[in-house]
Amino acid sequence: MAGELYNQVWEIGNETTAGTPVARTRKMYFDGSSKLSRKHDGRPHKFATGTRDNTRAFTLGPQMVEGTISLPLSSDEIVEPLLMTLDGTVTPTGTTEKIWTFKPGNTLDFCSIGWNDGARPWLASGVYGSKLKISGNVKDQTTVSMDVIGLSMTQTALTGGFADRTPRFIEGWETKLFIDAFGGTAGTTQVTGTLINWDIEIDNQLARKFYAANTNATSAVTVGELVVTAKLVFEASSATSLAEFSNWIAGTKRLVRLDFGNNELITGIHYHQVTVDIPGAWDAVDLGGTDENTRTYELSLQYVYDATNAYGLQIRAKNTRATAY
């Protein structure tokens, strides 16, 4: 039978001109919940006809392409999502080990994404990263999900022919928490016996522009102000929980790092790793959580630009990839 879900395939290519499709150059390992969709606002037209069944016409509004892709956290596979959501100009440093350092920039990559949904192939073009989430639990996996917005989507054959690879992913237990003074050095003070869950969200507040040109495709995608928030679940009895509760009451800004990986060797002292650094202030605390018969606190972090470190968010991926796509 045709249409089996195991037939799904994802491909990506970096476009030169937004909305002008290019051949895809890399097979992507997205999970089975990932999907794209093309929507039109339907417009039923009702008239004064003297009857209740007065819908006498129907038209379609502009085309809106969107979707969500997700995958387990990986130092290798997160590169393209970060280029699409944080900064499309980043290139790696290093020799055998490659370090990709992302801070919010004004230029985002836009891509052609091919998807065989199991039944037939589709091509979305002019695809930008709208939101990026990194969520996890020490007992489960850490997941990266990206909401995307595109300019157009058609039924188009995949490029195909890409060699498979063995992807590496990072489990939830492969996580360390560091909390330091605002303006300090991220990753200096490790906190143990505290972090249970984490949920980091980056929102580019993308919007669609439409221009009159006898086409229903989206004309452009605009980038809005950056929003970065995080929710961290702490063991309530930890001394850190009380200390950070006090910092919340005092409005004391902090520098938080989540460090993922560090168990698969690249070379020498270098391991596959992803770090997320967020300077900011706690803006809410929920004291009512529980986990495995103990009390937990959920602390919500609002990012604040750190002039000393020159970022409001920094994500670094250490891997062996010299190029993207």
N, C-alpha and C positions, 0 to 999 in steps of 0.2 A: 504494500500500500504506500502511496506517495504521501509526503507531508510529515514523516516522522520527525520528532523534535531532535533526535540525535544528528540529523543532517545539518543542523545550524552551523554556520561559519561566519566569522567576522574578519573584515579587512580594513586597513586604514591607509590613507595617503595624505600628504601635506599639500594643500592647494597654494598656488601662487596668487590667484585672483579669487576672492571669496565668491562661491557659487559657480565657478567654472570647474567641473569635475576633472580629476586626474586619475590615472591608473593607480590603484592601491599598491603599496610596496611592502606591507608587513601584515602577517596574519596575527590577529589579536586573540588572546585567551580570556574572553568574557564569559561569565557564568550563564546558566540557563534562564535566569530571570531578566536578563538584559533584553531590551526591545526598542524599536523605533516605531513612530506612528506619524501619519500625515492626516491633519484635521482641517476641516472647513466649517466655519460657523454657518449652520443652515438657517435660511431665512424663509419661514412660511409667511405668505402674504394673505391677510384676511381682509374681507371687504363686506360692506353693508349690502347683503343679498336678501335680507328678509328670512333667512334660515339660520339654523345653528351650525350647519356644516358649511361654513363660509370661507374655508381655506381654499383658494382657487388658483394659487400659483406657489412655486417654490424655487428659490435660487440659492447658489452657494457663494459664500463670502471668500475672503483671502485664504490662501493656503498657509497652514502653520505646521511646521515639522518639529517634532520634539521626541524625546526618549530618555531612557535611563540605562546606563551600562554599569555593571558592577563586576568585581573580581576580588579575590583575596589579596591582601597587601603583599606587594612584591617590590623589591628594590629595582628590579629590571622593568616590570610591566607598568609601573606608575609613571614612567617618564612622559609618555604621550598625554595622559590625563593632566599632568601638571603643566605641560606646554600649552594645553588648550584652556586652562583655567587660571593660571598664575602669571606666566611670562613666556611668550613664544620665542624670545631671543636668547634663551639660555643654552650654552654649550658646556661640556664637562671640562674639568681640569684633572690632572693626574696622569700617570703613566699606565701601568697595568691596572691599577685601581682608578676608576673614574668617579669623580664627585660632581653631581649635578646640584647646584645651589639655586633654589627658587625663592625669590621675593616677589611680592605683587608688582607687576609692571603694567604699562599702558597698552602693550601689544600682545594680543593673544593669537595663537595659531588657530587657523580654521582649516577643516579637513574634509576630504571625501571619505565617507564610511560606507562600506559595502556589507550587507547582511543577507545571508540566506536564512530565511526564517524556518527552514525545514521543508517548506512547500515550494517556494520560489525566491529568487534573488531580488534585492532592492538596493538602491544607491541613494544616499542622502548626501547633498553637497552643501558647502558653506556651513559646516557644523562647528559650533563653538561650545566650550564648556561653560555652563551656566552656574551650576553648584557642584562642589566637591565635598564629600563627606568621608571621614575616616572614623570608623566605629568598631569597637571591639570589647571583649570581655576576657579576663585572664583564663577562664575555663574554655573559651571558644576561640574562634578565629577573629582576626582583624580584617574588616572589609572596607574596600574603597568603592564608593559609588559616585557616579558623575551624571548629573542631569545635563542634557544637551539641547540646544536649539539650532535648527538648520534653516537654510534658505529654500531648498526644494528637495523633493524626493520622487524618484521614478522607479519603475520596474526595469532593472538593468542587470545584465550578467556580471558576475564577479570576475575580477582579474584572474584569480586562481593561480595554482602552480607554486605556491610558497612552501618551502621546506618546514616541516614541523620541528619544534624544539622542546626541550624539557624545561618548563618554567619552574622557578623556585618561589615559594611563598613563605610568609612569616606568620607563625601561630601567635595566639593571644598571650600565652605565657612568656613569649620572647619580648617582653616589654619592661622598660625601666622608666621611673618617674624622677625628675629632678625639679626642684623649686629653688630659685635664687632671687636675690634682690633685683628689682627693676633697674635696668642699666648695667647689671653685672654681666658675668660670663655664663651663658646658658650651658647646662650640663655639669656644673661644678658640684652641686650638693644633691646627692642621691637620697631619695626618700623611700624607705622600705616599709613593708607591713601596712600599706595604706591603700593603694590604688586597686580598684576592682573592675570598674567599667570606664570607658571613655567614648566620647562622641564629639567630634570636631567638625564644624561646618564652615565652609567658605562660600560666600554668595557674591557673585559678580553683578547681581541685579541687572541682567541683560534684558533688553527690550527690542521689540520688532518695529522696523520702519517700513511703511508702504508708500509707494509713489504711483501716480496715475500714469501707466504706460501700457494699458490694455493687457496686463498680465496679473494673475492672482498669486504669483510667487512673492514671498517676502523680499523686499528690496534691499534691506540692510539690517544688521544687528548692532545695537549700540551697547556700550559697556557703562555701567553705573558705578556708584561709590561702592567701595569694598566693605563687606560685612564679614567679620570673623568671630565666631563664638565657640565655646567648648563647654561640655558638661562632664565633670569627673565625679565618679562615685568613690568615696573614701570610707574606709573602716572607721566607725565613729570613735572607738576607743583609742585610736592612734593619736599620739601627741601632736602629729602634724594636723589632724583634723581640727583640734582646738586652736592651734596656732593660726591656721588659715581662717578659721571662724573669726578670730580676733582681728586679723588683717582685713577681713571683710567689714567688720564693725568700724574699724579705723579708716577705711578707704585707702589702705596701703597697697600700692601697685606691686605686682610680682612678675617674675620671669619663669615661665613653665616650659619644660622640655619633656616630650614623650619620645623615648628612644626605642626603636623597634629593630629586632634582628640580632646581629653580632654573633651568630653561631655558625655561619658558613664562610669559610676562609676564602679570600681572594688571593692575597699574597702578603708575606711578612706579618705585619700587625693589622692588616686591613681585612675587614669582614663585610659581607653584604649587610646593609644597614639603611634605615630610613629614620630621620629625626624630624620632629615637628617642634619648633620654638615659637611660643606665643607670649609676648609681653602684654600685660593687661591688668585688669582689676576684677576681683570677684564682685558680681552684681546681684547675686541671689544665692541663698543657701536653703536647701530643703532638709530638714532634720528627721523626716519621717520614713526613711527607707529601711529595708531589711535585706539581709543576704545570709543564707545558711544559719539561721537562728541568732544572728547578731544585728545590731543597729548599724545603719549606714547613713552618711550624709552626702547629699549631692550638691556640689559647688559649681556654679555657673560662672564662666570666665568671659569677659568682654575685652577684646583686644584694644590696646592703646599703642600708638606708634612710639617706639623707643629711639630717641634721637641719638643716644650714645652708641647703640648697636646698629642704627640706621635701618631698622625694619619694624614693621608691625606684625609680620609673620615671616618665618623662614622655614622652608622644608628642604632637606637635603637627602638625596638618594645616592648611596655609594654602591657601585656595581662595576661591570667590565664593559659597559656599552659606550663606544666612542661616538656613535651617531644615533639619532632617533629615526623613526619611521623605516 
